[in-house]
Amino acid sequence: MPLGEFYALTEVRGAQKREALIREIKKESLMVSPMGTSVSPKEEAIRGTTKITQTPNCTSNEKEYQLIQVKNTWRRVECGQEIPNSWGENNFVVSQAKISEKITESEISWTVQAPIYFQYKVIESQNLLDPCNMTLLYGHISDPQELEVYKKNPQKRFIVIDVNVDELYGSKVREYLEANNVTFKILALSTTEETKSMNLVLKILEGVHEFGLDRRTEPIIAIGGGVCLDIVGLASSLYRRRTPYIRIPTTLLSYVDASVGAKNGVNFCNCKNKIGSYTPPAATLLDRSFLKTIPRRHISNGLGEILKMALMKHKGLFELLESHGKYLLDTKFQSKNGLTSHRDAALTAMRLAIQTMLEELAPNLWEDDLDRLVDYGHVISPELEMKVLPALMHGEAVNIDMAFMTYVSLEKGLLTPQEKDRTLQCMRGLELPVWHKDCSLQLVTKALSERFKHSGGLWRLPLPTGLGVAEIFNDVCEETMKKAYHMWKVECRELSF
């Protein structure tokens, strides 16, 4: 199956295979399908061998059809009807996709139900650029047989790397590719919030087109911070409508945030990430040794996103940041015991941040549900970040947003004064700003208006209800916001770095 392919197919062969599947079905629990009905994928296949028995969820003038591939042709069979004997084929493939057909006096309409399956990997490795470490070339491949095929064929890679990362690690990347006989082209770009635009996306697309890639077996590789990963992700989603790509984050922020989800995008009309798509990478490859060379402020910047997950979901992570924040800043998340010690603060903080983020992202990868805890810190920060660009980094803007929302929670009675104080002290300990002079009440009001407009007419505000627990709220009144803002301003404006 091609990399990251959208598919929902089950192959059925012969009576013995059918009976074996029936035995397995009896032992197998049902799963909830994307359409909300309980159904076993293998049971779907059995139905296709003799009779499509699922009860159609249709009105009297509407029919539902299962899709079955016979040889190279897809054919439809009405749910509840037997497969025609005239097809004369014992081996066929049943798709989980369905088509409903509705006929009225004035029109005919078809409704397609097509579940989308996507798999991507997040792998933490050591010494990723060591020529003996094959993770960079083959880590995205899960199937052993497919891996053997890859290893037998010549490898070709197009790499987009941030210019600053290229200065530090470009020679190692080239040595790695040359040592493994990879045909490659490296495109070094200045990837910042100011340059995060369609112009860079088009530059990448032109480079890929000139170089030439197999759009299924030769993934584009992005090496850099969150901006670089976002731009390459969007370019990959556009080239030949979807070309696989691999993310290699080199900053703490991208390590725990941009690299592990499906979103990508660029800024447009002075709005953050206004153009983008949901296209997960084939894999994200993590190596904390990249963090050795980034400035201390960048570590603090990334800690803003880690703190977000701690405040929303994990009190233990919050307490770890409280007690070990300075240590993590001083050591830049470098572990003494590799990837195995459960007592290592850096390893524990990183894994809890990624684990909690994936827990929230995986069930809602395409953001069909707009109630998202991971939006904490992302209500007013986009407006603030773009207004003062490049004065604030992303994680810093997020933390200022979270500091304000801490006061909103306090004003609503969701947090105690002691919990508010601990939250702010932790933020300060991580060297994150808790106030900015340009974050006016007018800016807050505008950001909330945009939130309301683009969130289905609801606020959908993630707010902490304690340390490490949170809920989504739609009932925050204007008066509460104003009181929280003025309290925040009085207590925090003198605390900014």
Disulfide bonds with the S-S distance in Angstrom:
none
